Amino acid sequence: MRFTQSRALATSIATIALAGMSIGAHAQKKYDTGASDTEIKIGNIAPYSGPASAYGTVLKAANAYFNKINAEGGINGRKIKFLSLDDGYSPPRAVEQVRKLVEQEEVLAIFAPLGTPTNTAVRKYLNAKKVPQLFVSSGAQWGDYKTYPWTMAWNVSYLNEAQIYARHILADNPKAKIAILSQNDDYGKDMVKGLMDGLGDKAKSMVVTQATYEVSDPSVDSQIVTLKASGADTFLNVTSPKFAALAIRKAADIGWKPKQYLSNVANSATAVLKPAGLENSTGIISAAYIRDPMDPRWQSTKEYKDYFAFMKSHFPDGEAADTLNVIGYSMAQTLVQTLTQAGDNLTRANLMKEAASLDMSLPMLYPGIKVKTSANDFYPIEGMQLIRFNGTAYEPLGSVIGE
């Protein structure tokens, strides 16, 4: 009887202990709005319509990657619910859509919101609400962790990119006459500043003319005619995809053949160079941190094969050769890693903490370029590779810069 009672008591104690462990394990889980035992709600704004609609495929690719992760069981047992709304590349509409995501849909974070003017419009609101504006899809200055601790970049900054072009121009043709076409917003201003800073004392003599355009403009034909008339032999094209294609084609149509430098955000061979005419695009120089899926050098690699298999099975309507889809794929992988690191502590504060604790390689980044952050470094990617279009694909110029 004593043995039976003792065994029963021991069993009872063990049961209580297990229950306590279960309660303790449950207590370790921490959630903010948008997270639960089964789901993580992530919001996004993107230009599925309007003048920057070519970028919409970035978020379609990201969504496809989240669908892949969900089909494989999710992240720590939780499925990602991705809510991506069209902002038309309009700041007022971006504000409206972000408020809807935060206040009505109650998402945990805003991931990869795309565009400089739209992100500028919502940054103060998201920081006031302490909602992560995470991995902004724009190269403007999104790494100011002191002023905006809830905002983190993903793309290489425009300042760094333009300084790389300046360095190449100075080495290649120190007497170049430079014409600049830029979008009239922070994107364009950052690129122009970066070029000027990179040229240093020679900026005033080398930059002979500048023109800007608004995203609502129907074309940039008049700007290209004016730039040609300046006698410039070097052209920095700081535009979004639609206007990049228009500018390249117009330059060819009027017989202007400068050495062209094309901003990274508009260097897609599929979305920009093909519409502009591959023959008109031959020789264009840009900078990249993503592997070009059209480049035959990568076709035998596992990374390339995995990406194309993903596109075929999860995003068959997407163009696998489009670098914009590679960006969406890579950004989604960055968020998945961040959420995985966060474990069961799915608070907004911890999400930012984990985002600021990344040290990883992504399969479709250029070899030698990593994703790395810290509490005082909110710029995950800083290295770039100069590239030149040969009429079929981009080829590298030199080695990785800035990593």
QUIHU-V216020 format. One record per helix or strand. SS is the DSSP state (H for helix, E for strand). FROM is the first residue (numbers start at 1). LEN is the number of residues. If there is no record, write none. Layout:
# QUIHU-V216020
ss = {SS,SS}
from = {FROM,FROM}
len = {LEN,LEN}
This chain:
# QUIHU-V216020
ss = {H,E,E,E,H,E,E,H,E,E,H,E,E,H,E,H,E,H,E,H,E,H,H,H,E,E,H,H,H,E,H,E,E,E,E,E,E,E,E}
from = {2,30,35,39,53,75,78,91,109,114,116,132,151,158,178,186,207,221,234,241,259,264,269,278,285,290,296,302,323,345,348,359,365,371,374,377,384,394,401}
len = {26,2,1,8,19,1,9,14,3,1,14,6,3,15,6,21,7,9,5,13,4,3,8,4,4,1,3,13,20,2,8,2,1,2,1,1,6,3,1}
